[in-house]
Each structure stands twice: as C-alpha cells, then as structure tokens.
Amino acid sequence: MGLNWQDYTAKGAKDFEIAEAAEKHLIKIRKLALDMGFEDEEVLPYGHYVAKIDYARALERLKGKPDGKYIDVTAITPTPLGEGKSTTTMGLTQGLGVLGKKVTAAIRQPSGGPTMNVKGSAAGGGMSQCVPLTPFSLGLTGDINAIMNSHNLGMVALNSRMQHERNYTDEQLSKRGLKRLDIDPTRVEYGWIIDFAAQCLRNIIIGLGGRGDGFTMQSKFGIAVSSEIMAILAVANDLKDMRERIGKIVVAYDKTGKPVTTSDLDVAGAMTAWMVEALNPNLMQTLEGQPCFVHAGPFANIAIGQSSIISDRLALKFSDYHVTESGFAADIGFEKFWNLKCRFSGLVPNAAVIVATVRALKCHGGAPIPVPGKPLPEEYKKENVGQVEAGCGNLLHHVATVKKAGISPVVCINSFVTDTKEEIAAIRKIVEKAGARVAVSDHWLKGGEGAKELAESVVEACNDKPAFKFLYDLNQPLRERITLIAKEVYGADGVDYSADATKKLEAYEKDPTISKLGLCMVKTHLSLSDNPTIKGVPKNWKLFVRDCLVYAGAGFVVPVAGAITLMPGTASDPAYRRVDVDTSTGKVKGIF
C-alpha cells in the first residue's frame, strides 16, 4: 500500500496517524471488489473506500464454487489491555497476501461503547489495520443504528400494548383488531439498547406521568451489541431466516407463564424492515489492500462474539484462505464459534490461531494485572522466563480446547519490543511439546512481511485433515450441556445455580422448543473462571450461574455466570477525551 513500517511504527506513530497516511494509497472499493470477482451490480459503494455487497446475488451466482480454507483467530485469556487479536487477524491476512495467496478476512464492527471508552476501536493496530479507520470506528454504513431502531421498536410495541391493555376493555381492544395478551409486568425480558457504555441506564423506571404516558414499570438498557437483533444478524443465513428469527424473539411472559413474542405484538415485520440493508456485509481492506468484510459486532463475553455467517460464506467463495475472528479467548469466543456459529452455518474450519503475548503469559504467571490508562508495571519490562513458563498453563488450556474441536491449533506469539529471545524460546518449547505449531509474528511492527512465519504455519495447518466435532448434542439436557462446557472448556469442577436460574432451567428443559436451542454462555473474558481476578488455570472451583435468558430468535439459551452485566460502564478517563476533529480538514483524530 506504499507505507514503510520504518517510517511509522518504528518511529512511534499512532494508529490513527498510520491509518490517515494510508488513505492516500487505498484501493477504490469498486476496483477492489471487481478484482475479487464480484459483478458490478453486486457492489453497493458507500463513498470511495467502503461498500456493501449484495450477498444474495453473489452467493446464488457462485453456489457451485468450492469454498476456500477457513481459519478462526482466537486467543489466550487476555489482560485488560487486550493481546492484539484483531491486529493479528489483519496481520495474518496481510502475511498470506505476501505469500501470494488469495485471501480475505472478516471481523466485527466495533461498538461505540468501547471505542469511546477504554478499549478503543477494533481495527487492529500499527501496520496491521482495517481501513479507513474513521468510518470503521464511527458507525460505518449504519448497521448498528438499524439494529438499535429495530430492537427499540420492539420495546415501543411492548410498552404501548401494555398501556392500551390497561386502558381499554377486551371489547375496545377487539374493535382495534387486538387480542388481550395479558402481559405480566414483572416478567418483561426485553429492554432498550444504546451503543454506548452507560451504567446509569442499567436500571430505570419508564412511563412516569399520566395514563397517556405509557405503562409505568421497571426497565433497563443494554449495549447495542448485546441485542438479540445483533445476534440474529451474526447467525442469519438470509433474509427469510432473519425474518423468521426476529418473529421468535421473546419479549415477555403472560400471567400464565406463556411467552409473548414480537409476532404476538405484530411488530416482527417492521423490525425486519429496519434490517434489510444491514444484512448486506460491508467490504473494506487491510493496510496492504487485502479485502476485509466487516459485519455484525456482538461481544463474546455477553453475546455470541462472531462476525456474520453471511460474510464468511461469501468470503469463502472469493478466496483460497479466509480468516475470521472470534471475540476474546478460546473459552468464550472460540467455544461459541465451534458450537454455535459452525452449527448454524454448516461450515467446517481448517485451523485456529491462538494469539498469545509474553505480557499475558507473565500476568498468568504471577505478574500484577495491568490496568488500562496506568503505566505498565515494571515486571512486564524485564525478562522473567519463570513467569512466562508458569503462565503457559493458560495457553496450553486453550490449545487443548481447540484440539477438542478436532482442528489444528497454531499459536501466534504476537511480538512486543520488550520480549526477549529466552522468553520466546521458552514458549516455543512448551507449545511444541504439547503438539501444536507455534510462530512468532511481528505484524504490528512490519505488517505482512512480519507475519510470514505465521502465515506459513497456518497454510501448513490447513493441510491437516480436520476431524471437526461439536462438544455437545442439542438433545442433551441444558444443564448437562452447561456442565460439559464448564468442565471441558473452563476447567471447572461443576456448576452451581441460583434459585432463579434453577427455576428457569427446569422450565426450559420441559419446553420441547427451548430445550433444543444452543448455549451462549455469558462469562467474564478475563479469567477461565467466573471471577475476573483469578488468572492462570484456576483449580477447585465451580461455575456459578445466577440467571438464564432465552434468545429464541437467535437460537440459544443464555446462562449468565458471575457478576457480568449487559451494559458496561464508562471509565473515569475514557477515550472520548482525546478524540477531536481538525476543523480545517474535517479529519478525525485520536481514535485508537
């Protein structure tokens, strides 16, 4: 793309400065798409460097074409700083490009909550980014706005119906074409969403005022990426599938315990109408010009944590190697890729990359937990092979998880300037002894050239014949499956349940529809356990499931472990304090 790493990362350039410099060298999006093999009518540009793709037309045209190799990028349990999984996804894609492979990538669209808080955008970093950065980080083509409108319309319909059922008799409702749903105000599952981290909206009261001001009740907000509509965007195979799924969303229960759905509220069609354009994947590019699909953005700790099935299906028809990313570590993101996304899509992965850093291994080996916004503890700046070796227990746990899926793992040591040869050698020795491939990658510093070793290892792994198998069968009881995930993926001794979770799961297991849904676990990403402060490989513990939700439209039951919430909070020193606009050029600066 015309950028020399020695002029940028080697001199300490910020991510947004590198991304801005790259804009002079970007490939026009129509040319990029046509060079991939799309037809002109299938390319729907949003400006010069972003487009939506008419996936339905393209997939129909190429339905007989064989798929390329399918690679998932996951990670070890991260520190609160993150270990560069999106950066590695971009770097691996660039590295495969350097090897002359026809390659694509798929990542999630970032939420405004992390972008304006402490985590920042999710475009990658250094010389391995998805660009252009500003539209990527600030709304892109409006998919998340469509999700918010679709979701919140469902809540509007629910509260309005409750108000009118309170205010009108059965005869008056009948004249308006309505049948009383008799919704239990204490069993409203649905809430509102907003795409920011706003802790003040976790618990609210709505409908204050007179009888014309809505139904008064306790309510809540979640972050947009936690919406079931976002989950449906990630797992839907086409528009018909999306419409059916949206109609199954359970918004509340009536006073007899029967679920009330968006179809019961006559709002499912209108909710789908908001999502028609959002179903087309967004096409962007890496800093080195490889195509990158950006579609859907659910978190992995509170949602499914995957980019869309549609983007993967599409990319696999247009590339020999397709790299997709799952959120957070293999206990969360990869487990959901394995047992949910692959189950829904029917796609079989060829390999998985597990991103590890010396920093994270030291944290799991006993170093102080780093805190975003504060100086890195001195322990991370000095060589400590012993801490690295101790922390490798966490890495090997995730290697074992990937192997249980029947696919080949490749450990990527995402290189930092503070890493030493001895620390790297220790990791390599431990990983190879465990029977996994390992590669050091300097993609943050050098882009694709720095990722050649990683790319070569992934190509080699893709030649292994996968023996893919799911962890659980959908006919197994829900609690049996929860225990299986807790023991086999998290390393727990078993599972304890709150009284509420037990009551719900007993009812779900008796329901022939709900009992056959998949499991989408909600758990902290900062530990294999449900306690974010416990590092390494926790021993002698049980997973505590305090609640359980049903996302019938998305197709899964959602056990909630630990104290995690669906609405994050904004920190005291958020990223928005450093984001601004150059008023003479209109350029946004400060996004990281």
C-alpha positions in Angstrom: 0.0 0.0 0.0 3.0 2.3 -0.1 3.7 2.6 3.6 7.1 1.8 5.0 7.0 0.5 8.6 10.3 2.1 9.3 8.6 5.5 8.8 5.7 4.7 11.1 5.7 2.0 13.8 9.5 2.3 14.2 9.1 6.0 14.9 6.2 5.6 17.3 3.3 6.8 15.0 -0.1 6.4 16.5 -2.7 4.1 14.8 -4.8 6.9 13.5 -1.8 8.6 12.0 -0.8 5.4 10.2 -4.4 5.0 9.0 -4.6 8.6 7.8 -1.4 8.2 5.9 -2.7 5.1 4.3 -5.7 6.8 2.8 -3.5 8.2 0.0 -2.8 4.6 -1.1 -6.1 2.9 -0.6 -7.7 0.9 -3.5 -11.0 2.3 -4.6 -13.6 -0.1 -3.2 -15.3 -0.8 -6.6 -12.0 -1.8 -8.1 -11.1 -4.0 -5.0 -14.5 -5.8 -5.3 -14.3 -6.3 -9.1 -10.8 -7.6 -8.8 -12.1 -10.1 -6.2 -14.6 -11.4 -8.7 -17.8 -9.6 -7.8 -20.0 -8.3 -10.6 -20.7 -4.5 -10.8 -24.3 -4.8 -9.7 -23.2 -6.7 -6.6 -21.1 -3.8 -5.3 -23.0 -1.0 -3.4 -20.5 1.7 -2.6 -20.7 4.0 0.4 -18.2 6.6 -0.7 -14.8 5.7 -2.3 -13.5 3.1 0.2 -16.4 1.3 1.8 -19.1 -0.8 0.1 -21.9 -3.1 0.9 -22.1 -6.3 -1.1 -25.3 -7.9 -2.4 -24.6 -11.2 -0.8 -27.7 -13.0 -2.0 -27.0 -12.3 -5.7 -23.3 -13.2 -5.3 -23.9 -16.4 -3.4 -26.6 -17.6 -5.8 -24.2 -17.0 -8.7 -21.4 -18.9 -7.1 -23.3 -21.6 -5.2 -21.4 -24.4 -7.0 -18.0 -23.0 -6.4 -15.8 -24.8 -3.8 -15.0 -22.9 -0.6 -11.5 -21.8 0.4 -9.8 -22.8 3.6 -11.5 -21.5 6.8 -9.3 -20.1 9.7 -10.5 -18.8 13.0 -8.5 -16.4 15.2 -8.9 -16.7 18.9 -6.6 -16.1 21.9 -5.5 -17.0 25.4 -7.2 -15.3 28.3 -6.3 -11.7 27.8 -5.2 -8.9 30.2 -7.5 -5.9 30.4 -5.2 -4.3 27.7 -6.1 -7.0 25.1 -3.5 -9.1 23.3 -3.9 -7.9 19.7 -6.4 -10.5 18.2 -7.8 -8.1 15.7 -4.3 -6.9 14.9 -3.2 -10.5 14.4 -6.3 -11.2 12.1 -5.2 -8.3 9.9 -1.5 -9.3 10.1 -2.2 -12.9 9.2 -4.3 -11.8 6.3 -1.5 -9.5 5.1 1.0 -12.3 5.7 -1.0 -14.7 3.5 -1.1 -11.9 0.9 2.7 -11.6 1.0 2.9 -15.4 0.3 0.8 -14.8 -2.8 -2.4 -16.3 -1.5 -5.8 -15.1 -2.5 -7.1 -14.2 1.0 -10.0 -12.4 2.7 -10.7 -11.5 6.3 -13.9 -11.0 8.4 -14.0 -9.0 11.6 -16.8 -7.5 13.7 -17.9 -3.9 13.6 -16.8 -2.0 16.7 -19.3 -0.7 19.2 -19.4 3.0 20.2 -19.1 1.9 23.8 -15.5 0.6 23.8 -14.5 3.0 21.0 -15.3 6.0 23.2 -14.3 4.2 26.5 -11.0 2.4 27.4 -10.7 -0.4 24.8 -10.8 1.8 21.7 -11.7 0.7 18.2 -11.2 -2.8 16.9 -9.5 -2.2 13.6 -6.2 -3.7 14.6 -3.1 -1.6 15.1 0.3 -0.5 13.9 1.0 -1.8 10.4 -1.9 -4.3 10.5 -5.2 -2.4 10.4 -8.5 -2.4 8.7 -9.0 0.9 6.9 -10.3 3.6 6.6 -10.3 3.9 10.3 -12.7 6.7 10.9 -15.8 5.3 9.2 -15.0 1.9 10.6 -15.0 3.3 14.1 -17.9 5.8 13.8 -20.9 3.9 12.5 -19.7 2.6 9.2 -22.8 2.1 6.9 -25.3 2.3 9.7 -25.8 -1.3 10.7 -25.7 -0.7 14.4 -28.2 2.2 14.0 -30.5 -0.2 12.1 -30.2 -2.7 15.0 -31.0 -0.1 17.6 -34.1 1.1 15.7 -35.2 -2.5 15.1 -34.7 -3.5 18.7 -36.2 -0.4 20.3 -39.2 -0.6 18.0 -39.9 -3.9 19.7 -39.8 -2.3 23.1 -42.1 0.6 21.8 -44.6 -2.0 20.7 -44.4 -3.9 24.0 -44.9 -0.9 26.3 -47.6 0.5 24.0 -49.5 -2.7 24.1 -49.3 -2.9 27.9 -50.6 0.7 28.1 -53.5 0.0 25.9 -54.5 -3.2 27.5 -54.5 -1.4 30.8 -56.6 1.5 29.4 -59.1 -0.5 27.2 -61.6 -3.3 27.7 -61.5 -6.5 25.7 -64.3 -5.2 23.5 -62.5 -2.0 22.9 -59.3 -3.9 22.1 -61.2 -6.1 19.7 -62.5 -3.2 17.8 -58.9 -2.2 17.2 -58.0 -5.7 15.9 -56.2 -6.6 19.2 -56.5 -9.6 21.5 -55.5 -9.2 25.1 -52.0 -10.6 25.7 -52.3 -10.1 29.5 -48.5 -9.5 29.8 -47.1 -9.9 33.3 -45.2 -6.6 34.1 -42.9 -8.5 36.5 -41.8 -10.8 33.7 -40.7 -8.4 30.9 -37.5 -9.8 29.5 -36.9 -7.1 26.9 -35.3 -3.7 27.4 -33.9 -0.8 25.4 -30.4 -0.6 23.8 -27.9 2.2 23.1 -24.5 1.9 21.5 -22.6 3.5 24.4 -21.3 2.3 27.8 -23.9 4.0 30.1 -24.1 2.5 33.6 -26.8 5.0 34.6 -29.2 3.2 32.3 -28.8 -0.3 33.7 -31.9 0.0 35.9 -34.6 2.6 35.1 -38.3 3.4 35.6 -40.3 4.3 32.5 -43.9 5.5 31.9 -43.9 8.2 34.7 -46.7 10.7 34.2 -50.3 10.2 33.3 -52.2 7.3 31.7 -51.2 8.6 28.3 -47.5 8.4 29.0 -47.0 4.7 28.6 -47.1 1.8 31.1 -45.2 2.5 34.2 -42.7 -0.2 35.0 -39.1 -1.0 35.8 -37.0 -1.3 32.7 -33.3 -1.4 31.5 -30.9 -0.6 28.8 -28.2 -2.9 27.4 -25.4 -2.0 25.0 -26.4 -2.4 21.3 -24.0 -5.4 20.8 -25.9 -7.4 23.4 -29.2 -7.1 21.5 -30.8 -10.3 20.2 -31.1 -8.5 16.9 -27.3 -8.2 16.7 -27.0 -11.9 17.5 -29.5 -12.6 14.7 -27.5 -10.5 12.3 -24.5 -12.7 13.1 -26.2 -16.1 12.7 -28.8 -15.4 10.0 -28.2 -17.2 6.6 -30.5 -14.9 4.6 -33.4 -12.5 4.8 -36.1 -15.2 5.1 -34.1 -16.8 8.0 -33.7 -13.3 9.6 -37.5 -12.6 9.4 -38.3 -15.9 11.0 -35.8 -15.4 13.8 -37.0 -11.9 14.6 -40.6 -13.2 14.8 -39.5 -15.7 17.5 -37.9 -13.1 19.9 -39.5 -13.5 23.4 -40.1 -10.1 24.9 -42.1 -11.0 28.0 -44.3 -13.7 29.5 -48.1 -13.5 30.2 -49.6 -14.1 33.6 -49.9 -17.9 32.9 -46.2 -18.1 32.0 -46.6 -18.3 28.3 -44.0 -16.5 26.2 -45.0 -13.3 24.4 -43.1 -12.8 21.1 -42.6 -9.9 18.6 -45.0 -11.8 16.4 -47.7 -11.6 19.1 -47.1 -7.9 19.1 -47.4 -7.7 15.3 -44.1 -5.9 15.1 -41.7 -8.5 13.7 -42.2 -7.5 10.1 -41.5 -3.8 10.9 -38.4 -4.7 12.9 -37.1 -6.8 10.0 -37.8 -3.8 7.6 -35.1 -1.8 9.5 -32.6 -4.7 8.9 -32.9 -5.3 5.2 -29.9 -3.2 4.1 -27.9 -4.2 7.2 -28.0 -7.8 6.1 -25.6 -7.0 3.3 -21.9 -7.3 4.5 -19.6 -4.3 4.5 -16.4 -4.5 2.5 -13.2 -2.7 3.5 -9.5 -3.5 3.2 -6.3 -4.1 5.2 -3.4 -1.6 5.1 -1.9 -3.7 2.3 -5.0 -4.0 0.2 -6.5 -7.4 1.1 -10.3 -7.5 1.2 -11.9 -7.4 4.7 -15.6 -7.9 5.5 -16.9 -6.1 8.5 -20.3 -7.3 9.6 -22.1 -7.7 13.0 -20.4 -6.8 16.2 -21.6 -8.9 19.3 -19.2 -9.1 22.2 -18.1 -12.6 23.2 -18.4 -12.2 27.0 -22.1 -11.2 26.8 -23.1 -12.4 23.4 -22.1 -14.7 20.5 -18.9 -12.8 19.7 -18.7 -13.5 16.0 -18.8 -11.6 12.7 -21.6 -12.8 10.5 -22.2 -16.2 8.9 -23.1 -14.4 5.7 -19.7 -12.7 5.5 -17.9 -16.0 6.0 -20.0 -17.8 3.4 -19.4 -15.0 0.9 -15.7 -14.7 1.6 -15.1 -18.4 1.2 -16.4 -18.2 -2.4 -14.0 -15.4 -3.3 -10.7 -16.5 -1.7 -8.5 -19.5 -1.2 -7.9 -18.6 2.5 -10.5 -16.8 4.7 -9.5 -15.6 8.2 -12.4 -14.9 10.6 -12.1 -13.7 14.2 -13.9 -14.7 17.4 -14.0 -12.5 20.4 -11.7 -12.8 23.4 -10.2 -16.1 24.4 -10.9 -19.7 23.2 -13.0 -20.4 26.3 -15.5 -17.8 25.1 -15.2 -16.7 21.5 -13.8 -20.0 20.1 -16.3 -22.1 22.1 -19.2 -20.1 20.5 -17.6 -20.3 17.1 -17.2 -24.0 17.5 -20.6 -24.9 19.0 -22.9 -22.2 17.7 -21.6 -20.4 14.6 -20.3 -23.6 12.9 -23.5 -25.4 13.8 -25.7 -22.7 12.3 -23.6 -22.3 9.2 -22.6 -25.8 8.5 -19.0 -24.6 7.8 -16.1 -26.6 9.0 -12.9 -24.8 10.0 -9.4 -25.9 8.8 -7.3 -24.3 11.5 -7.4 -22.0 14.5 -4.9 -19.4 15.5 -4.4 -18.8 19.3 -2.9 -15.3 19.9 -0.6 -15.1 22.9 1.7 -12.4 24.2 4.6 -12.6 26.7 2.7 -9.8 28.6 -0.4 -12.0 29.1 1.7 -15.1 30.0 3.5 -13.1 32.7 0.2 -12.0 34.0 -1.0 -15.6 34.2 2.4 -16.5 35.7 2.0 -14.1 38.7 2.8 -10.6 37.5 0.5 -7.7 38.6 -2.6 -7.3 36.5 -2.1 -4.3 34.2 -4.7 -1.5 34.4 -5.8 0.4 31.3 -4.7 4.0 31.5 -2.0 3.4 34.0 1.7 2.8 33.5 2.6 -0.9 32.8 4.1 -2.5 35.9 7.9 -2.9 35.8 7.6 -6.7 35.8 6.5 -6.5 32.2 9.6 -4.6 31.1 12.1 -7.1 32.5 12.9 -10.6 31.4 11.3 -13.3 33.6 11.3 -16.7 31.9 9.9 -18.3 35.0 6.7 -16.2 35.0 6.3 -16.9 31.2 6.6 -20.6 31.8 4.2 -20.5 34.6 1.7 -18.6 32.5 1.9 -21.1 29.7 -0.6 -23.3 31.6 -3.3 -20.9 30.5 -2.1 -21.1 26.9 -2.0 -24.9 26.9 -5.5 -25.0 28.3 -6.7 -23.1 25.2 -4.7 -25.3 22.9 -6.4 -28.3 24.4 -9.8 -26.6 23.8 -9.1 -26.1 20.2 -7.9 -29.7 19.8 -11.2 -30.9 21.4 -13.0 -29.4 18.3 -10.9 -31.6 16.1 -9.0 -28.9 14.3 -5.3 -27.9 14.2 -4.2 -25.0 16.5 -1.4 -22.6 15.6 -0.1 -20.5 18.5 0.9 -17.0 17.4 3.3 -15.2 19.7 2.3 -11.6 19.0 5.6 -9.9 19.4 6.3 -6.9 21.6 9.6 -4.9 21.7 10.1 -5.9 25.4 10.0 -9.7 24.6 13.4 -11.5 24.9 14.8 -14.4 23.0 14.8 -16.6 26.0 11.1 -15.9 26.8 10.1 -16.6 23.2 12.2 -19.8 23.2 10.5 -21.0 26.4 7.1 -20.5 24.9 8.1 -22.3 21.7 9.5 -25.3 23.5 6.4 -25.7 25.7 3.9 -25.3 22.8 5.7 -27.7 20.5 6.0 -30.3 23.3 2.2 -30.1 23.6 1.9 -31.0 19.9 0.9 -27.6 18.4 2.5 -25.3 15.9 3.9 -22.0 17.0 5.1 -18.9 15.2 6.4 -15.5 16.2 4.8 -12.6 14.4 6.0 -9.0 14.0 2.9 -7.9 12.1 2.2 -4.8 14.3 5.7 -3.5 13.5 6.2 -4.7 9.9 2.8 -5.7 8.5 2.6 -8.6 6.2 6.3 -9.1 6.0 6.4 -9.5 9.8 3.7 -12.2 9.6 5.3 -14.5 7.0 6.2 -17.2 9.6 2.7 -17.2 11.0 1.2 -17.4 7.5 3.4 -20.3 6.5 2.4 -22.2 9.7 -1.3 -21.5 9.1 -1.0 -22.8 5.4 0.7 -25.9 6.8 -2.0 -26.4 9.4 -4.8 -26.0 6.8 -3.3 -29.1 5.0 -4.2 -31.2 8.1 -7.5 -33.1 7.7 -9.9 -31.7 10.2 -11.8 -34.1 12.5 -14.3 -31.5 13.5 -16.9 -32.4 16.1 -19.2 -30.4 18.4 -18.8 -30.5 22.1 -22.4 -31.3 22.8 -25.6 -32.6 21.2 -28.7 -30.4 21.2 -30.7 -33.4 22.5 -28.7 -33.3 25.7 -30.5 -31.6 28.7 -29.5 -28.0 29.1 -27.9 -28.3 32.5 -25.9 -31.3 31.3 -24.5 -29.2 28.4 -23.7 -26.3 30.8 -21.7 -28.7 33.0 -19.9 -30.1 29.9 -18.8 -26.5 28.9 -17.9 -25.7 32.5 -15.7 -28.8 32.9 -14.3 -29.3 29.4 -13.7 -25.7 28.3 -13.4 -23.7 31.6 -11.8 -26.4 33.7 -14.4 -26.1 36.5 -15.3 -29.0 38.9 -19.0 -28.5 38.2 -21.8 -25.9 38.3 -23.8 -24.2 41.0 -27.1 -22.4 40.2 -29.1 -19.7 41.9 -32.7 -20.4 42.8 -33.9 -18.2 39.9 -31.6 -19.9 37.3 -32.7 -23.4 38.5 -36.3 -22.5 38.2 -35.9 -21.1 34.7 -33.8 -24.0 33.5 -36.2 -26.6 34.9 -39.0 -24.9 32.9 -36.8 -24.6 29.7 -35.9 -28.2 29.9 -39.6 -29.1 29.8 -40.2 -26.9 26.7 -39.6 -29.0 23.6 -38.6 -25.9 21.6 -36.3 -24.1 24.1 -34.7 -27.3 25.3 -33.2 -27.9 21.8 -31.6 -24.5 21.5 -27.8 -23.9 21.6 -26.0 -22.4 24.6 -24.5 -18.9 24.6 -22.6 -18.5 27.8 -22.2 -15.1 29.5 -19.0 -15.0 31.5 -16.0 -12.8 32.2 -13.3 -12.8 29.5 -10.6 -12.0 32.0 -10.4 -15.5 33.6 -11.2 -19.1 32.7 -13.4 -18.9 35.8 -16.3 -16.6 36.5 -14.0 -14.4 38.7 -12.1 -11.9 36.6 -9.3 -11.6 39.2 -8.2 -15.3 39.0 -5.5 -15.9 36.4 -3.7 -18.9 35.1 -5.7 -22.1 35.2 -8.0 -22.0 38.3 -8.3 -25.1 40.3 -11.0 -26.4 42.7 -13.9 -24.1 41.7 -17.4 -24.3 40.4 -19.1 -22.1 37.8 -21.9 -20.1 39.4 -24.9 -19.5 37.0 -27.0 -16.7 38.6 -29.5 -16.2 35.8 -30.6 -17.7 32.4 -32.2 -15.9 29.4 -33.8 -17.2 26.2 -32.9 -15.8 22.8 -35.3 -17.9 20.9 -34.9 -15.9 17.7 -31.1 -16.2 17.7 -31.4 -19.8 18.6 -29.8 -20.1 22.0 -30.3 -20.2 25.8 -28.1 -17.7 27.6 -26.8 -18.8 31.0 -25.3 -15.8 32.9 -22.3 -16.6 35.1 -20.8 -14.3 37.7 -21.5 -10.6 38.1 -21.3 -9.6 34.5 -23.7 -7.1 33.1 -25.2 -6.5 29.6 -24.4 -2.7 30.0 -20.8 -1.8 30.6 -19.8 1.3 32.4 -17.7 4.3 31.1 -14.4 4.7 32.9 -13.1 7.9 34.6 -10.6 8.5 31.8 -12.4 7.5 28.6 -11.1 7.6 25.1 -13.5 10.3 24.0 -11.5 12.9 25.9 -8.8 12.5 23.3 -11.0 12.3 20.1 -11.4 15.5 18.2 -11.8 16.9 14.7 -9.5 19.1 12.7 -12.0 21.8 11.7 -9.9 22.9 8.7 -9.9 19.4 7.1 -12.7 17.5 8.8 -10.2 14.8 9.7 -11.0 12.9 13.0 -8.0 12.3 15.2 -7.4 10.4 18.4 -9.2 7.2 17.6 -7.0 4.2 18.6 
